[in-house]
Amino acid sequence: MRSNRIIRSTVLAQAVIIAFALCGNASAQQTIQPVVRGTSVPSAVLTVSIPAQSMESALDAFAVQSKLQLVYASKDAIAGLQSPGYAGTLPAYQVLQQLLGQSGLVFEFVNGKTVVVHRRSSAAGSSIHPASTAPVHQADASGLAAAPAAVAGANQSDKDVSALSTVNVTGTNLRDIDSASPLITIDADQIQNRGYSSIEDVLRHLPQNFASTSSTSVALGETEYGQQYGPQSTVGASSVNLRGLGSRSTLILVNGHRLAGSAQDQGGYTDISSIPVSQIERIEVLSDGASAIYGADAVAGVVNIVLKKDYSGTVLHVRHDYSNSGADETRLDVSHTFSWNKGFLTASANDRKTDPADSNRFISVGPAGRGDFSNRNGTNARTPNLGQPGVVFDSWDVGGYHLEGAPFGVIPGGQNGTALQPGALLPYSFASAPSDYPVGRIGPKVTSPSLRLNGAQTFGHDLKFTWGASYAEQKDSEYWHPAPWDLGFLEDGYGTYVPASNPYNHFGQDVMVGYSYAKELAGMTFSQQQKQTNINFNAGVSGKLPILDGWDFDVSYSGSRERGRANTLGDFIGSLGPDGYARTINVLDGLNVFGDGSDPQIVAANRALLDTLVQTYTNTFSSSENSVNLLTRGGLFAMPAGLAQAAIGAEYRTDGYRYQNQLVGNTSANSSRHATAIFAELGFPLLKNMPFAKELTLTLAARRESFTQHGSNQLEDNTYGANDLLTLGGFNLTSLVGAAPDASTMPGALTQVSRSYSSTSPEVKLTWVPVAELRVRATWGKSFLTPQMSSEFGLAQASDYTYGVVANGGTLPPGVTHVINLSGPNPNLKPQVATVKTFGFDYMPKFAEGLMVSATYNDTNFSNYIGAPLAGLSYAQIFSNLGQMPPGTFTQGKNGVLLWDNRNINFLGRRSRSVDTAISYYFENTLGSWRLEWNAVRTLELESRSVAQSPAVVFSDTEFGPSKWVADVSLNWQKNSYFATAGLHYISPFRVMQPLSATGTVYNDYTPNPNPRTLAPSYTTMDFQVGYCWQQKAGWLSGVTARLGVQDAFDRAFPFVDNSYGFVSTRADVRGRVIYLDLTKEF
């Protein structure tokens, strides 16, 4: 929809404003009722719903809903002001009075379409003579004016004032129909007042978002619940997961245009980390399924990130964050808008440098040392039987791989291992055996420069050309001392396989040794260097259709590109590559792992051998998105309550993904998608100004989409048994995977696979305004989501997982001797469909001007949901009830071999139910202006069911899903040049669904904790900010705004979760306490 808002400081606009302001001052005592070109001020009543927010955003919404053009001398006129909002039915001029409140702003109608807004004192001292005798239209103490007034004698035509930009209302393509979709808006003022430093930071505090994919979650190895895989790099790993329904179910838009999905996951999520937060004007969150409007992947909702289109002159912004976890950040932004007749160009540049948060500081130190949570009724997560000196075990050869057998004993200290005899070993006891919890990687330092250009030009009266382009680059650089899990040649339990041929092995046989290499690794450095670029561009033409009166059109193209390359230095393949033990045998024959690490010569010799395994591995990734959209909309026919409207359009879109990994051989995943769509939306104003219905509006929408997805699949046979377990079990996986294995352990040949889908997504919306203060809304729709290409195409692996089942607490069924685990893509997936219902209301009582209370009930019910069907179940639960598992999950083969198909499948469904509540209250008193914001979500249900006969798995209110209550509250105060904000973010206590200590694992010697800790405490953080704005018109401090703030002011301890880290990233911000200084200078 078109936003008729002019904020450029053109000579024309300034002259008109000053003239009208003086005119009003000169004739304040007069009672003349002027007209505009023979037309009175618009007296038609409007029904609007505009919540309390920044004045700029409120007037934007007013311009959209009223179709009036707002003109400002400069953006300074409204900068920093708040609007109390208004919801109800009044003439346009009275609505505008309500929105301006006690802000000190006044307005005049230039003509029937244009309104000038400025400060009351803007014309003081001017010598310009009045052009007419029209009074200034302003609110009295009650907030209402006696009568509308217009400006007579205006000598400029409508065409002299051109609209600056077009704003599409998220949730509808119609122009003047009230959309019933629930919409949450986070504006730039809120972002600045809360001190958010990144878009990930903003959305982490959004209660509707369950932030399950972030740089921290990747560093900790966490994945979204029900998914088996996640991003492979912390760079470019920030997504939105509305209501915990999955990042792939949330559509991300920037200025209404799609972004390319992440190349690292073949579009499994959309990365938002490259968007500079300083350039965001507002974030619109549509927490409702919207596939009928936006297409597939708008199942859980839409997040539209609206960037600032123009600035008043030049804006310079500097910020520095100091974090007590080391996550310091420095940011520099500069922006400028160049204006000319009916056009403008805005350039914005940003540079951000970020240090990683040291998540190791949050790891508890228990009785056995760091990583032991047993004193908190959790797991001793220290890796057992690993130390320096270590433990010697018998070696079990299971065909190309070695497992730790029975322990022979603990290596004594005080000797260097050159002559250790079996009889010198100390007795072994699990309770007293050495253990280790190495320091983990903390992530990279990131440098992120970006540049954005956008502009617009109006030709003639209404033909408008808009365009935009942005380039963002992320460079990460990480260096770390490796831990045992960074060494690919280590085998079971991070043990070292020592063949009998090793000269330091005096046991007369192959052995496994739990040696930690602590001294050796302290002198080694691994590294990862990665560069990722994101390019976005768009162009569009809009205007009025010459053949249909009252209809307009919009034709646009948008494109997006993501490319990256990572070079990693380390040992990742060990003995698992095509050369097998031929690559590592010289190292295994030369290592001395029987000492205590005190001999520097032996440590140096071991390190030199380890260095021979270190090499550089490269992976590259890229993605692209291209979209062409055609839209036309206008009136259909007159109804008693208003004009029936329609929007009709079409879209053609292509997506492409490429990922190549040189880690083992040369594996690649290439995929593409072509989508076509036609859509229509109809709006019918059914009733208006009735005793029981000030407004009743019905909206119908439908979208027909067709998809063709292409990709390539590979199958890698890693079934390390005494025989080829696939052959032994009689399995042919070609039909399951779409590819055949190679004769070796290398990936087989690439096989091309294609899949096609089509569906129609309908939606119905109803808005009812029984009284001016109350708006009731309801929506119903079906949303359609094709399988993500990362779930359909790529590398599938078949591995011997027999020991993995036992090590994780499972028991092999009778007659089963081996278990093959099949993981990776599944080309036989079907689309998932969701039915989405919402009911809600918005209430703005007359007795409390500036107060708005909203609530929305959301019910999203999936069928054919795509995910890991056994997520949430322990190995013990799975292998004690194989008959209850989804069909096809387990297949009994020949010779005691069991196939476990552990890939994503379509299972019965997933359901989410929640209630959103929002309160916005803007008021003024003698102490200043106040703005209270409350946003909370009560999750009623988030559960999944694999098959009808199995119980539903409820993962809401657990470590894998959103808590029962999540709330974000802020209070902002402003008086003159001073302002301050206090914020609170609350997460209620939640269940721990899978306490690690409750399962028999290697950590607890396969002895489960009978009374695990199953409840994590609540988590509340508080933020504070104070600031000052220099308002003088001259001097070097003119236009400067300074902010000093702190996030997580009390450095709250994270809610304890019984896992290997003691916390989960979805309930914590690993930056800890952050103190920041923020300076802005406007020229």
Secondary structure, DSSP 8 states (H G I E B T S, - for coil): -EEEEE----HHHHHHHHHHHHHHHHTTT------BTTB-----EEEEEE-SEEHHHHHHHHHHHH--EEEES-GGGTTT-EE--EEEEEEHHHHHHHHHTTSSEEEEESSSSEEEEEETTTTTT-----S-----B---TTS--SS--B-SS----GGGS---EE---TT-S-SSS---S-EEEEEHHHHHHHT--SHHHHHHT-TTB---SSHHHHHTT---TT-S---S-STT-----BTTS-GGGEEEEETTEE----GGGTTSS---TTS-GGGEEEEEEE-S--HHHH-TT-SSEEEEEEE----SSEEEEEEEEEETTS--EEEEEEEEEEEETTEEEEEEEEEEEE----GGGGS-EETTEETB-GGGTS-B-SEET-BSS-EEEEEEE-SS-EEEEEEEEE--SSS-SSS--GGG-B---TTTS-EE--------EEEEEEEEEEEEEEETTTEEEEEEEEEEEEEEEEEE---GGGBTT-BGGGBEEE-TTSTT--SSS-EEEEB--HHHHHT--EEEEEEEEEEEEEEEEEEE-SSSTT-EEEEEEEEEEEEEEEEEEEB--TT-STTGGGTTHHHHHH---SS-S--HHHHHHHHHHHHTT-EEEEEEEEEEEEEEEEEEEEEEEEETTEEEEEEEEEEEEEEEEEEEE-SSS-EEEEEEEEEEEEEEEEEEEEEEEETTEEEEEEEEEEEEEEEEEEEEEEEEEE-BSSSBHHHHHT---HHHHSS-B-SSSS----EEEEEEEEEEEEEEEEEEEEETTEEEEEEEEEEEE---HHHHSEEEEEEE-HHHHHHTT----TT--EEEEEES--TT---EEEEEEEEEEEE--TTSTTEEEEEEEEEEEEEEEEE-TTTT--HHHHHT-GGGS-TTSEEE-STTEEEEE-S-EEEEEEEEEEEEEEEEEEEEETTEEEEEEEEEEEEEEEEEESSTTS--EE-TTBTTS--SEEEEEEEEEEETTEEEEEEEEEE--EE-SS-GGGS--GGGTT---SS---EE--EEEEEEEEEEE---SSSTTTTEEEEEEEESTT-------SSSSSS-GGG--TT-SEEEEEEEEE-
